[in-house]
């Protein structure tokens, strides 16, 4: 992927999903692949150091709404459980228990499987405008309204 995704994919994707050891190295190729109207980027990384480098690069390249979520493996067990009913009628000929499916959470949870980092790439016109504003305003200064 360091060579990109191929010229035939330039400007054709609504989103790019990466599962690579060094996703920050191919973000520039992902940008070329995403449509001019903008799109989404998502990357799976097992280590927080990979996430940090990816987020820094996404921010530097003009991505917005950068979010990282930790993926946790959790097994859910659903079993039928019976519960006693509180009888309020004088006629107690109905069922005395109610059976329904219930979810049972595990007593312990193994470690995480990795992190998903997602971000939005604004449309080209918006990125161009933002780059122009950034070049005329020093860092930390608010652009004139």
C-alpha positions in Angstrom: 0.0 0.0 0.0 3.0 2.4 0.2 2.7 2.7 -3.6 -1.0 3.7 -3.2 -4.2 2.0 -4.3 -3.8 2.4 -8.1 -4.7 5.2 -10.5 -8.0 3.4 -11.3 -9.3 4.1 -7.8 -8.4 7.8 -7.6 -11.4 9.8 -6.5 -13.7 6.8 -6.5 -14.1 5.7 -2.8 -16.7 7.0 -0.3 -14.6 5.4 2.5 -11.2 3.7 3.1 -10.7 1.0 5.7 -7.2 0.0 6.6 -5.8 -2.9 8.6 -2.1 -2.3 8.2 0.9 -2.2 10.6 1.7 1.4 9.6 -1.6 3.1 8.5 -0.2 6.6 8.9 2.2 6.0 6.0 -0.6 5.5 3.5 -3.1 8.2 4.6 -1.9 10.4 1.7 -2.9 7.6 -0.7 -6.3 7.2 1.1 -6.9 10.9 0.5 -6.3 10.5 -3.3 -8.7 7.6 -3.3 -11.6 9.3 -1.5 -14.0 11.3 -3.7 -13.7 15.1 -4.0 -17.0 15.3 -2.1 -15.2 14.0 1.0 -15.6 10.7 2.8 -14.7 8.5 5.7 -11.5 6.9 6.9 -11.2 4.0 9.3 -8.2 2.1 10.5 -7.8 -1.0 12.8 -4.6 -1.0 15.0 -3.7 -3.3 17.8 -1.3 -0.9 19.6 -2.0 2.6 21.0 1.3 3.8 19.5 0.0 3.1 16.0 -3.2 5.0 16.9 -1.3 8.0 18.1 0.8 8.3 14.9 -2.3 7.7 12.8 -4.3 10.4 14.6 -1.4 12.9 14.3 -1.2 12.3 10.6 -5.0 12.5 10.1 -5.0 15.8 11.9 -2.1 17.2 9.9 -3.8 16.1 6.6 -7.0 18.0 7.4 -9.3 15.2 8.6 -12.0 16.1 11.1 -14.1 14.2 13.7 -11.2 12.0 14.6 -12.4 9.3 17.0 -10.8 6.2 18.4 -12.7 3.3 20.0 -11.2 0.4 21.8 -12.5 -3.0 20.6 -13.2 -5.4 23.4 -14.0 -9.1 23.0 -17.0 -10.0 25.2 -19.0 -13.2 24.9 -22.7 -12.9 25.7 -24.6 -15.9 26.9 -28.4 -15.9 26.5 -30.4 -18.4 28.6 -34.0 -18.9 29.6 -34.6 -17.9 33.3 -37.7 -18.4 35.4 -38.9 -15.7 37.8 -41.7 -16.1 40.4 -44.7 -13.9 39.7 -46.3 -11.8 42.4 -50.0 -12.9 42.3 -52.3 -10.0 42.9 -55.6 -11.5 41.9 -57.7 -13.7 44.2 -57.8 -16.2 41.4 -54.3 -17.6 41.5 -54.9 -20.4 38.9 -52.5 -18.8 36.4 -48.8 -19.5 36.1 -46.7 -19.0 39.2 -43.5 -18.4 37.2 -42.6 -16.4 34.1 -39.8 -17.7 31.8 -37.9 -15.3 29.6 -34.5 -15.1 27.8 -31.9 -13.2 29.8 -28.4 -12.1 28.9 -25.6 -13.2 31.3 -22.4 -11.2 31.2 -19.1 -13.0 31.7 -17.5 -12.8 35.1 -14.2 -11.5 33.6 -13.3 -10.0 30.3 -10.1 -10.7 28.4 -8.0 -7.9 27.0 -8.8 -5.7 24.0 -8.4 -6.8 20.4 -7.4 -3.4 19.2 -8.5 0.1 18.3 -10.7 1.5 15.5 -9.8 5.0 14.5 -12.4 6.8 12.3 -12.3 10.3 10.8 -14.0 12.4 8.2 -12.3 14.0 5.2 -14.1 17.2 4.3 -14.9 18.0 0.6 -12.1 19.4 -1.5 -13.5 23.0 -1.6 -13.6 23.0 2.3 -10.1 21.7 2.6 -8.8 24.2 0.1 -10.5 27.0 2.0 -9.2 25.8 5.4 -5.6 25.5 4.0 -5.8 29.1 2.7 -7.0 30.4 6.1 -4.3 28.5 7.9 -1.6 29.9 5.7 -2.8 33.5 6.3 -3.3 33.2 10.1 -0.5 32.3 12.4 -1.1 29.2 14.6 -3.2 30.0 17.7 -4.8 33.1 16.1 -8.5 33.2 15.2 -9.2 34.1 11.6 -11.2 37.3 11.1 -14.9 36.8 10.8 
